[in-house]
Each structure stands twice: as structure tokens, then as C-alpha cells.
Amino acid sequence: MKTTAGILVLLVSFNLAHAQVIGTMFPMMEAETVEDKKVTLPGDTKGKYTLLGLAYSKKSEDELNTWFSPVFNKFVRKTTGLMAGMGYDVNVFFVPMFTGVNAAATGTAKKKALKNIDPQLLPYILFYKGELKPYKEALDFEKKDIPYFFVLDPEGKIVYATSGRFTEDKLDEVEDSIED
């Protein structure tokens, strides 16, 4: 019985942490593509819904990768034939965050991405190099071993947040938050 109550408390506190960021503006973040093109979030994404996945450790980056194909297939891949034009018009970015001593590894990570990641996915990967503290405070993400996901409305306000490894249920919730 104690275990069930403990799990319930963890789930409630986890949902409350995410609920605290819902309705707030996503903090300004400057990131780069593999070609070193600067992208400012949410400024450069205004006008469309945006799905952002953030990771700031190797383990969380591995879990972030579990989202690549399902998100690409759901929101990015262009439909053809009878379904042409039926897709989503959504910005999607996966952002590995390089902070502290790891910031020096950004260039190496970009080269590795160019070599190992499907070229179709590369435009959707941004690299952040800088301080972590402002984002940990604003976005309420404390666990470094899991990725965090945020859906921003066309103005840059957070309308949905989740974290962890990919699941179909989470993808459905992302989709619902974009369709609302």
C-alpha cells in the first residue's frame, strides 16, 4: 500500500512540476544548426506551433533519440497521393544542450551528427551551448537523465510539457495540444 501511495505522490508531483510551466513563455534560447546557422527560440518559430525536445546529458540524449522517427513521421514527413496537404504545419526541433565543461564538445557533436544522423533529420536538430541554470529554473527540469519536451503555441507560450522516453500516449498528447 505504501508503494502505491508513493508512486501516486511521484506522479502528482511530476504533473504539478509540468503544470507550473504551462501558460508561461518559453525562455529565449539561441541555438545553432549543424551548419552553424543561428536559430533563436521561440523568436524564429513564431506563427506556428513548435515542438521542442531538450536534453542535457548523454543518457537523456539517448532517450531524446527515441522520439526522432515517430515525431518526424507524424509532424514532418510530407504526405503524398490522396493524403497530400493533410499534414501538420509545425516547427520541430531536438536540442542537445552543451553546458559547462561539455560546451567544448559542441563542434565534435555537430560533426558526429553530420556523419551518423539521417540527412532528412539534420534540419530539425539544434545545438545549444551556454548556461543551463536559466532553463532549469524557467522550465522546471531537474532530472538530467531524461529529455524534456515542450509544445509552444504560435506566440511562444508553453501549452504542453512532458518528459522521458518516447511513448505513443505522449505523442498523442503532443498531437492533441497542437490540434486544440
C-alpha positions in Angstrom: 0.0 0.0 0.0 2.9 2.4 0.8 4.4 1.7 -2.6 1.2 2.6 -4.4 0.8 5.8 -2.4 4.5 6.7 -3.1 4.0 6.2 -6.8 0.9 8.3 -6.8 2.7 11.1 -4.9 5.5 11.0 -7.5 3.1 11.1 -10.4 1.2 14.0 -8.9 4.4 16.0 -8.1 5.7 15.2 -11.7 2.5 16.5 -13.2 2.5 19.6 -10.9 6.0 20.4 -12.0 5.0 20.4 -15.6 1.8 22.3 -14.9 3.8 25.1 -13.4 5.4 25.9 -16.9 2.1 25.6 -18.8 1.0 29.0 -19.9 4.4 30.6 -19.5 6.6 31.9 -22.3 9.4 29.7 -23.4 12.7 31.5 -22.4 14.8 32.9 -25.2 17.4 30.4 -26.4 20.0 30.8 -29.1 21.0 27.6 -30.8 22.7 26.5 -34.0 22.2 24.0 -36.8 24.9 21.6 -37.9 25.9 24.3 -40.5 26.3 26.9 -37.7 23.2 28.8 -38.7 21.8 30.6 -35.6 18.2 29.9 -34.6 16.5 31.9 -31.8 13.8 30.1 -29.9 10.9 31.0 -29.7 11.5 34.1 -31.9 12.3 32.3 -35.1 9.3 29.9 -34.6 6.6 32.4 -34.0 3.5 32.0 -36.1 3.4 28.2 -35.9 3.1 25.6 -33.2 6.5 24.3 -32.2 7.6 21.0 -30.5 10.9 21.2 -28.7 12.8 18.3 -27.2 15.7 19.3 -24.9 18.4 17.0 -23.4 21.4 18.0 -21.3 23.2 14.7 -20.6 24.3 11.7 -22.7 21.7 9.4 -21.2 18.9 12.0 -21.8 20.2 12.5 -25.3 19.8 8.7 -25.9 16.2 8.9 -24.8 15.7 12.1 -26.9 16.7 10.0 -29.9 13.7 7.6 -29.3 11.5 10.5 -30.4 13.2 11.2 -33.7 11.4 8.8 -36.1 7.9 8.9 -34.5 7.9 12.7 -34.4 9.4 13.0 -37.9 6.8 10.6 -39.3 3.9 12.3 -37.5 4.7 16.0 -37.9 7.4 16.5 -40.6 7.3 13.9 -43.3 5.3 15.3 -46.3 2.4 13.2 -47.3 1.8 12.3 -51.0 -1.1 11.0 -53.0 -4.6 11.2 -51.6 -3.2 12.4 -48.2 -1.2 15.3 -49.7 -1.6 18.5 -47.8 -3.2 16.8 -44.8 -0.1 17.0 -42.6 0.8 19.4 -39.9 2.5 22.8 -40.2 4.6 22.6 -37.1 8.1 23.5 -36.2 10.0 20.6 -34.7 13.5 20.8 -33.0 15.5 18.5 -30.9 18.1 20.4 -28.9 21.0 18.7 -27.2 22.3 21.2 -24.6 26.0 21.5 -24.1 26.8 23.4 -20.8 29.7 23.9 -18.5 32.8 21.8 -19.4 30.7 19.9 -22.0 30.2 23.1 -24.1 33.6 22.5 -25.7 32.2 19.3 -27.2 29.6 21.1 -29.3 31.7 21.1 -32.5 32.5 17.4 -32.1 28.8 16.6 -31.6 27.9 18.5 -34.8 30.5 16.6 -36.8 29.2 13.3 -35.3 25.6 14.3 -36.2 26.6 15.0 -39.8 28.2 11.6 -40.1 25.7 9.5 -38.2 22.2 11.1 -38.5 19.8 10.7 -41.4 20.3 13.9 -43.5 16.5 14.3 -43.5 16.6 14.8 -39.7 19.5 17.2 -39.6 17.5 20.4 -40.2 15.5 19.6 -37.0 18.4 19.3 -34.7 19.8 22.4 -33.0 22.8 22.6 -30.7 22.7 24.8 -27.6 25.9 25.9 -26.0 25.7 28.0 -22.8 24.4 28.2 -19.3 21.9 25.6 -18.1 20.6 27.3 -14.9 18.2 29.8 -16.6 16.5 26.9 -18.4 16.4 24.6 -15.4 14.7 27.4 -13.4 12.3 28.6 -16.1 11.4 25.1 -17.4 11.5 23.2 -14.1 13.7 20.4 -15.3 15.9 18.9 -12.6 16.5 15.3 -13.7 19.4 15.4 -16.1 19.0 11.8 -17.3 15.7 12.4 -19.1 14.7 14.6 -22.1 12.1 17.3 -21.7 9.5 18.2 -24.4 7.5 21.4 -24.8 4.8 22.4 -27.2 4.7 26.1 -27.8 1.8 27.9 -29.3 2.3 30.3 -32.3 3.3 33.1 -29.8 5.9 31.0 -28.0 3.8 30.2 -24.9 4.1 26.6 -23.5 0.9 24.8 -23.9 2.1 21.3 -23.1 5.1 19.7 -21.4 6.2 16.1 -20.9 9.5 14.3 -20.4 11.2 10.9 -20.8 11.4 8.2 -23.3 9.0 8.2 -26.3 5.6 6.5 -25.9 2.6 6.6 -28.2 0.5 8.1 -25.4 2.9 11.0 -25.1 2.8 11.5 -28.8 -1.0 11.5 -28.8 -0.9 14.2 -26.0 1.5 16.3 -28.1 -0.8 16.0 -31.1 -3.9 16.9 -29.0 -2.1 20.0 -27.7 -1.3 21.1 -31.3 -4.9 20.4 -32.5 -6.6 22.3 -29.7 
